[in-house]
Amino acid sequence: MEAMVGETFFLLSTFVKVLLDKLVSTEFVGIFRSSNLDVSLLEKLTIALLKFQAILDDEEEKQITTDLKLDARRRIVLFEIHNLFDEI
């Protein structure tokens, strides 16, 4: 079970890192700007994903899977990310 949780954290963390790399790429930002989309939303999304990445790294480092405080932090940041995707 612990191995499965570790794999899940690793996969999710890797996905977020790849997503962040794409979001900050010059090509993507250029496309975003040329589409007349609000670049400040992209910046907010990047910050929210960085927060989420930090939470995942913290959980993985401490191997915390049931800490309610971290779970609440994760939910808050995911809610923020969800709302930003809706706004974009």
C-alpha positions as CSV (number, residue, x, y, z in Angstrom):
1,M,0.0,0.0,0.0
2,E,2.8,2.5,0.9
3,A,4.5,1.7,-2.4
4,M,1.3,2.5,-4.3
5,V,1.0,5.8,-2.4
6,G,4.6,6.7,-3.2
7,E,4.0,5.9,-6.9
8,T,0.9,8.1,-6.9
9,F,2.8,11.0,-5.4
10,F,5.6,10.5,-7.9
11,L,3.3,10.4,-10.9
12,L,1.2,13.4,-9.7
13,S,4.4,15.4,-8.9
14,T,5.9,14.5,-12.3
15,F,2.7,15.6,-14.1
16,V,2.6,18.9,-12.3
17,K,6.3,19.6,-13.1
18,V,5.7,18.9,-16.8
19,L,2.6,21.1,-16.8
20,L,4.5,23.9,-15.2
21,D,7.3,23.5,-17.8
22,K,4.7,23.9,-20.6
23,L,2.9,26.8,-18.9
24,V,6.0,28.9,-18.6
25,S,7.4,28.0,-22.0
26,T,8.0,31.0,-24.4
27,E,5.9,29.2,-27.0
28,F,2.9,28.7,-24.8
29,V,3.0,32.2,-23.3
30,G,3.1,33.6,-26.9
31,I,0.1,31.6,-28.0
32,F,-1.7,32.6,-24.8
33,R,-1.0,36.3,-25.4
34,S,-1.9,36.1,-29.1
35,S,-5.2,34.6,-28.2
36,N,-6.0,37.8,-26.2
37,L,-6.3,35.8,-23.0
38,D,-5.6,37.3,-19.6
39,V,-1.9,36.6,-18.9
40,S,-2.4,37.5,-15.2
41,L,-4.6,34.3,-15.0
42,L,-1.8,32.3,-16.4
43,E,0.6,33.7,-13.8
44,K,-1.9,33.0,-11.0
45,L,-2.3,29.4,-12.3
46,T,1.5,29.0,-12.4
47,I,1.7,30.2,-8.8
48,A,-1.1,27.9,-7.7
49,L,0.5,24.9,-9.3
50,L,3.8,25.8,-7.7
51,K,2.0,25.8,-4.3
52,F,0.5,22.4,-5.1
53,Q,3.9,21.1,-6.1
54,A,5.4,22.3,-2.8
55,I,2.6,20.5,-0.9
56,L,3.2,17.3,-2.8
57,D,6.9,17.5,-2.2
58,D,6.3,18.1,1.5
59,E,3.9,15.2,1.7
60,E,6.2,12.9,-0.2
61,E,9.3,13.9,1.9
62,K,7.4,13.3,5.2
63,Q,5.4,10.5,3.7
64,I,2.3,12.0,5.1
65,T,-0.9,10.6,3.6
66,T,-3.5,11.2,6.3
67,D,-2.6,14.5,7.9
68,L,-5.8,16.5,7.8
69,K,-3.9,19.9,7.7
70,L,-2.0,18.9,4.6
71,D,-5.2,17.4,3.1
72,A,-7.0,20.7,3.6
73,R,-4.1,22.7,2.1
74,R,-4.1,20.4,-0.9
75,R,-7.9,20.8,-1.4
76,I,-7.7,24.6,-1.1
77,V,-5.0,24.8,-3.7
78,L,-6.8,22.4,-6.1
79,F,-10.0,24.4,-5.7
80,E,-8.0,27.5,-6.6
81,I,-6.5,25.8,-9.7
82,H,-9.9,24.6,-10.7
83,N,-11.3,28.1,-10.5
84,L,-8.4,29.5,-12.5
85,F,-9.0,27.0,-15.3
86,D,-12.7,28.0,-15.3
87,E,-11.7,31.7,-15.7
88,I,-9.2,31.0,-18.5
